[in-house]
């Protein structure tokens, strides 16, 4: 049982680490021209982008702490870690439901066009949420 539980914690840790670094790497790094360095974005939009980056950092670190903190109820901490690691990614689905939002700004749609109908962050979101689901199944073995 411990091997499956530890494998499940490692999978959730991978998602948590992606949550800690993902926003900063994307929004300040390779996709900065679409986000923080975009001259078309007003300062308040950049503020909320920064808020989202930090939220990812804090959620990911909290999930990691719950997963690996010695003592306490390991199973409860695991489930809380999974929930916390999923919040950032589920919020993407909720954000997309609000009026005027898009996965990619129109000025960048052609540059981001791929053979997939999903935006890159959508694909990443689905993969990471699937890993969390798999981790829940593994810990039951």
Buried (B, 14 or more C-beta within 10 A) or exposed (E): EEEBBEBBBEBBBBBBBBBBBBBBBBBBEEBEEBBBEBEEBEEEEBEEBBEBBEBBBEBBBBBBEBBEEEEEEBEEBBBBBBEBBBBBBEBBEEEEEEEEEEBBEEEBEEEBEEEEEEBBBBEBBBEBBEBBEBBBEBBEE
